[in-house]
Amino acid sequence: MNRALILICLSLAAAIPSVGLQALGEVGIFTLDSAMTQTHWCLIRGSAISTYMIMVPSSSSNSNVAGYLSGVMLSFKVNPRLALGGSILIGANNLGGDLNAKVLCWQDGPHHLNVKPSLIASQGKVEQGSYATDHCQVMGFSLPVLYSLDTWRNLSLNASAGVNCEWTDFWRTDTDSGETVLEYELSPLLHGQVNINVEATYGVFYLIPEIGICVADGKDQGIKIFGTYGFAIGMKW
């Protein structure tokens, strides 16, 4: 079973789409976690949404707003009902992350339900030829609800649903003078996502493949709907 899950994760890694060199203002739309409070760390790779591609779409009305992020996620169990954590995420031209608190709301035997509010930040820049540089900064929050069924056989089945709200600042500077030649802000960007994953455990090691769907307000581009993918591999105790 563990070998099969590894093959699934490798397939997902190859399938995750990229927005290319214009990727800026990326925000993760994956969960890659369960509803159980525990101390863990993991390496992750998952789908993201590019607020830059919503603000500054290509000449096509169907610009690709989906991207991906890779990084590290950490969580520390404070007590049986609370875990505090965060992540550091890297994109093509972008560095970001989040701080979160996982709060257990209900547990009945193998069933777990919690909320995991997060504060999100992202910042990056990309060169526009030799004449200008585009900068993008994102601040926001997410509020997902997580459910887990612990099978007690080194396997848990997990599902989550959440909403995000982000504010994006965009500005362009002249390469020669360093002066800002263009600047504007995006009104709050709203998007929601539903993800399902399986967590397989072997000793202190665990592996999570995940799939899902995201629905986003694409502003002038209309509603955007696209599939999401991700995987995580790490240790917990």
Kinemage of the C-alpha trace (Angstrom):
@kinemage 1
@onewidth
@group {chain A} dominant
@subgroup {mainchain}
@vectorlist {calphas} color= white
{ca met a 1} P 0.000 0.000 0.000
{ca asn a 2} L 2.769 2.435 0.914
{ca arg a 3} L 4.514 1.764 -2.416
{ca ala a 4} L 1.274 2.476 -4.278
{ca leu a 5} L 0.828 5.786 -2.439
{ca ile a 6} L 4.369 6.839 -3.337
{ca leu a 7} L 3.574 6.209 -7.025
{ca ile a 8} L 0.399 8.285 -6.678
{ca cys a 9} L 2.367 11.188 -5.171
{ca leu a 10} L 4.934 11.106 -7.973
{ca ser a 11} L 2.127 11.187 -10.513
{ca leu a 12} L 0.529 14.161 -8.795
{ca ala a 13} L 3.842 16.026 -8.798
{ca ala a 14} L 4.042 15.677 -12.549
{ca ala a 15} L 0.419 16.733 -13.008
{ca ile a 16} L 0.466 19.973 -11.006
{ca pro a 17} L 0.165 22.908 -13.435
{ca ser a 18} L 2.443 25.932 -13.467
{ca val a 19} L 1.778 29.545 -14.380
{ca gly a 20} L 5.340 29.892 -15.642
{ca leu a 21} L 7.643 32.830 -15.097
{ca gln a 22} L 4.773 35.257 -14.449
{ca ala a 23} L 3.841 33.441 -11.219
{ca leu a 24} L 3.437 36.086 -8.509
{ca gly a 25} L 1.185 36.570 -5.517
{ca glu a 26} L 0.657 32.834 -5.192
{ca val a 27} L -1.441 31.499 -2.306
{ca gly a 28} L -1.681 27.811 -1.435
{ca ile a 29} L -5.088 26.149 -1.854
{ca phe a 30} L -4.170 22.731 -0.462
{ca thr a 31} L -4.771 21.200 2.982
{ca leu a 32} L -2.308 18.275 3.230
{ca asp a 33} L -3.281 17.743 6.849
{ca ser a 34} L -5.725 15.825 9.033
{ca ala a 35} L -8.121 16.994 11.743
{ca met a 36} L -6.068 15.325 14.491
{ca thr a 37} L -3.910 17.538 16.702
{ca gln a 38} L -0.324 16.290 16.615
{ca thr a 39} L 3.262 17.460 16.320
{ca his a 40} L 4.620 16.971 12.821
{ca trp a 41} L 6.728 18.415 10.035
{ca cys a 42} L 6.656 17.653 6.333
{ca leu a 43} L 7.835 18.590 2.871
{ca ile a 44} L 4.932 19.652 0.674
{ca arg a 45} L 4.077 20.465 -2.912
{ca gly a 46} L 0.617 21.613 -3.875
{ca ser a 47} L -1.633 23.759 -6.008
{ca ala a 48} L -1.851 27.532 -5.648
{ca ile a 49} L -3.810 30.436 -7.059
{ca ser a 50} L -1.948 33.395 -8.563
{ca thr a 51} L -3.531 36.712 -7.555
{ca tyr a 52} L -1.148 38.409 -10.021
{ca met a 53} L -2.698 36.572 -12.973
{ca ile a 54} L -6.141 37.732 -11.831
{ca met a 55} L -5.005 41.353 -11.503
{ca val a 56} L -2.884 41.426 -14.680
{ca pro a 57} L -4.355 38.782 -17.000
{ca ser a 58} L -2.848 37.959 -20.367
{ca ser a 59} L -4.469 39.090 -23.594
{ca ser a 60} L -6.604 35.960 -23.405
{ca ser a 61} L -9.694 36.072 -21.206
{ca asn a 62} L -8.801 32.535 -20.094
{ca ser a 63} L -5.458 33.265 -18.430
{ca asn a 64} L -4.168 30.458 -16.244
{ca val a 65} L -4.511 31.467 -12.586
{ca ala a 66} L -3.489 28.046 -11.249
{ca gly a 67} L 0.071 27.404 -10.127
{ca tyr a 68} L 1.971 25.448 -7.515
{ca leu a 69} L 4.074 25.961 -4.394
{ca ser a 70} L 6.652 23.831 -2.593
{ca gly a 71} L 7.942 24.139 0.940
{ca val a 72} L 7.864 22.988 4.554
{ca met a 73} L 4.914 22.734 6.950
{ca leu a 74} L 5.270 22.477 10.746
{ca ser a 75} L 2.819 21.931 13.595
{ca phe a 76} L 3.308 21.683 17.375
{ca lys a 77} L 0.738 20.054 19.657
{ca val a 78} L 0.074 22.375 22.610
{ca asn a 79} L -2.606 20.217 24.230
{ca pro a 80} L -5.103 17.563 23.051
{ca arg a 81} L -7.371 20.264 21.585
{ca leu a 82} L -4.876 22.744 20.134
{ca ala a 83} L -1.920 22.699 17.742
{ca leu a 84} L -0.016 25.755 16.472
{ca gly a 85} L 1.887 25.757 13.208
{ca gly a 86} L 2.843 27.391 9.969
{ca ser a 87} L 4.519 26.931 6.621
{ca ile a 88} L 7.173 28.424 4.364
{ca leu a 89} L 6.263 28.199 0.673
{ca ile a 90} L 8.301 28.947 -2.439
{ca gly a 91} L 7.029 29.597 -5.967
{ca ala a 92} L 8.709 30.505 -9.244
{ca asn a 93} L 9.271 34.152 -8.235
{ca asn a 94} L 7.568 34.195 -4.912
{ca leu a 95} L 8.105 33.545 -1.180
{ca gly a 96} L 5.231 33.173 1.243
{ca gly a 97} L 3.705 31.173 4.054
{ca asp a 98} L 1.165 31.154 6.825
{ca leu a 99} L 0.665 30.948 10.586
{ca asn a 100} L -2.214 28.828 11.846
{ca ala a 101} L -3.980 27.364 14.855
{ca lys a 102} L -5.729 23.986 14.643
{ca val a 103} L -8.574 23.766 17.181
{ca leu a 104} L -10.366 20.468 17.832
{ca cys a 105} L -14.099 21.163 17.966
{ca trp a 106} L -15.518 17.644 18.246
{ca gln a 107} L -14.333 14.064 18.630
{ca asp a 108} L -16.294 10.840 18.856
{ca gly a 109} L -14.188 7.708 18.687
{ca pro a 110} L -12.390 7.711 15.305
{ca his a 111} L -14.184 10.873 14.114
{ca his a 112} L -12.428 14.244 14.433
{ca leu a 113} L -13.617 17.719 13.430
{ca asn a 114} L -11.648 20.944 13.745
{ca val a 115} L -11.153 24.447 12.388
{ca lys a 116} L -7.770 25.758 11.277
{ca pro a 117} L -7.760 29.574 10.854
{ca ser a 118} L -4.624 30.892 9.144
{ca leu a 119} L -2.947 34.217 8.420
{ca ile a 120} L -1.406 34.281 4.921
{ca ala a 121} L 1.406 36.356 3.403
{ca ser a 122} L 3.202 36.255 0.057
{ca gln a 123} L 5.683 38.528 -1.700
{ca gly a 124} L 7.651 38.362 -4.934
{ca lys a 125} L 8.878 40.146 -8.028
{ca val a 126} L 9.497 39.397 -11.690
{ca glu a 127} L 11.572 41.229 -14.303
{ca gln a 128} L 9.726 42.640 -17.310
{ca gly a 129} L 12.552 42.564 -19.819
{ca ser a 130} L 15.270 45.128 -19.137
{ca tyr a 131} L 13.024 48.110 -18.496
{ca ala a 132} L 10.831 47.345 -15.462
{ca thr a 133} L 10.164 45.057 -12.496
{ca asp a 134} L 6.734 43.952 -11.287
{ca his a 135} L 6.230 43.547 -7.539
{ca cys a 136} L 3.353 41.794 -5.792
{ca gln a 137} L 2.462 41.492 -2.108
{ca val a 138} L -0.453 39.518 -0.666
{ca met a 139} L -1.972 39.511 2.819
{ca gly a 140} L -5.042 37.573 3.855
{ca phe a 141} L -6.620 34.786 5.862
{ca ser a 142} L -8.195 31.378 5.397
{ca leu a 143} L -10.793 29.486 7.405
{ca pro a 144} L -10.933 25.748 6.623
{ca val a 145} L -12.927 23.065 8.431
{ca leu a 146} L -11.256 19.636 8.578
{ca tyr a 147} L -12.776 16.201 9.172
{ca ser a 148} L -10.852 12.959 9.727
{ca leu a 149} L -11.813 9.321 10.087
{ca asp a 150} L -9.007 7.503 11.893
{ca thr a 151} L -9.150 3.847 10.837
{ca trp a 152} L -6.530 2.866 13.485
{ca arg a 153} L -4.793 0.845 10.785
{ca asn a 154} L -2.056 3.348 9.944
{ca leu a 155} L -4.516 5.088 7.636
{ca ser a 156} L -6.802 8.096 8.033
{ca leu a 157} L -9.341 9.477 5.555
{ca asn a 158} L -9.534 13.269 5.545
{ca ala a 159} L -11.696 15.959 3.962
{ca ser a 160} L -11.685 19.742 4.228
{ca ala a 161} L -13.644 22.742 2.988
{ca gly a 162} L -12.521 26.331 3.391
{ca val a 163} L -12.718 29.911 2.206
{ca asn a 164} L -9.919 32.430 1.643
{ca cys a 165} L -9.862 36.204 1.450
{ca glu a 166} L -6.733 38.048 0.244
{ca trp a 167} L -5.724 41.631 -0.488
{ca thr a 168} L -3.076 42.177 -3.157
{ca asp a 169} L -0.788 45.172 -3.752
{ca phe a 170} L 0.830 45.439 -7.179
{ca trp a 171} L 3.401 47.984 -8.359
{ca arg a 172} L 5.872 48.359 -11.233
{ca thr a 173} L 9.236 50.087 -10.917
{ca asp a 174} L 11.462 51.477 -13.655
{ca thr a 175} L 14.738 49.553 -13.852
{ca asp a 176} L 16.909 52.619 -14.503
{ca ser a 177} L 15.411 55.140 -12.081
{ca gly a 178} L 13.868 52.805 -9.516
{ca glu a 179} L 10.736 54.956 -9.491
{ca thr a 180} L 7.258 53.476 -9.268
{ca val a 181} L 5.539 53.897 -12.633
{ca leu a 182} L 2.347 51.916 -11.935
{ca glu a 183} L 0.554 50.953 -8.746
{ca tyr a 184} L -2.862 49.596 -7.824
{ca glu a 185} L -4.635 47.318 -5.374
{ca leu a 186} L -7.022 44.452 -5.995
{ca ser a 187} L -10.286 44.483 -4.072
{ca pro a 188} L -10.579 41.477 -1.749
{ca leu a 189} L -10.168 38.228 -3.667
{ca leu a 190} L -12.438 35.424 -2.494
{ca his a 191} L -12.033 31.749 -3.274
{ca gly a 192} L -13.086 28.465 -1.757
{ca gln a 193} L -11.734 24.954 -2.022
{ca val a 194} L -12.701 21.400 -1.114
{ca asn a 195} L -9.933 18.813 -0.700
{ca ile a 196} L -9.793 15.129 0.142
{ca asn a 197} L -6.698 13.147 1.079
{ca val a 198} L -5.447 9.930 2.590
{ca glu a 199} L -2.752 9.859 5.266
{ca ala a 200} L -0.714 6.633 5.400
{ca thr a 201} L 1.586 6.150 8.406
{ca tyr a 202} L 4.561 3.851 8.862
{ca gly a 203} L 6.167 4.299 12.287
{ca val a 204} L 6.865 8.031 12.645
{ca phe a 205} L 6.755 8.620 8.883
{ca tyr a 206} L 3.676 9.582 6.928
{ca leu a 207} L 2.621 10.266 3.363
{ca ile a 208} L -0.380 12.246 2.049
{ca pro a 209} L -1.658 12.409 -1.552
{ca glu a 210} L -4.488 14.910 -2.106
{ca ile a 211} L -6.915 16.070 -4.771
{ca gly a 212} L -9.555 18.788 -4.717
{ca ile a 213} L -11.344 21.608 -6.509
{ca cys a 214} L -11.102 25.393 -6.208
{ca val a 215} L -13.713 28.014 -7.131
{ca ala a 216} L -12.378 31.584 -7.332
{ca asp a 217} L -13.613 35.063 -8.149
{ca gly a 218} L -11.607 35.869 -11.290
{ca lys a 219} L -12.780 39.518 -11.348
{ca asp a 220} L -12.955 40.566 -15.032
{ca gln a 221} L -12.241 36.975 -16.061
{ca gly a 222} L -15.363 35.630 -14.362
{ca ile a 223} L -15.572 32.639 -12.063
{ca lys a 224} L -12.568 30.317 -12.223
{ca ile a 225} L -12.968 26.600 -11.435
{ca phe a 226} L -10.037 24.208 -11.540
{ca gly a 227} L -8.730 21.004 -9.983
{ca thr a 228} L -6.080 20.979 -7.267
{ca tyr a 229} L -3.375 18.479 -6.403
{ca gly a 230} L -0.773 18.006 -3.728
{ca phe a 231} L 1.307 15.669 -1.647
{ca ala a 232} L 3.225 15.714 1.606
{ca ile a 233} L 5.843 13.448 3.158
{ca gly a 234} L 7.106 13.897 6.704
{ca met a 235} L 7.336 12.754 10.304
{ca lys a 236} L 4.948 12.985 13.269
{ca trp a 237} L 4.945 12.011 16.904
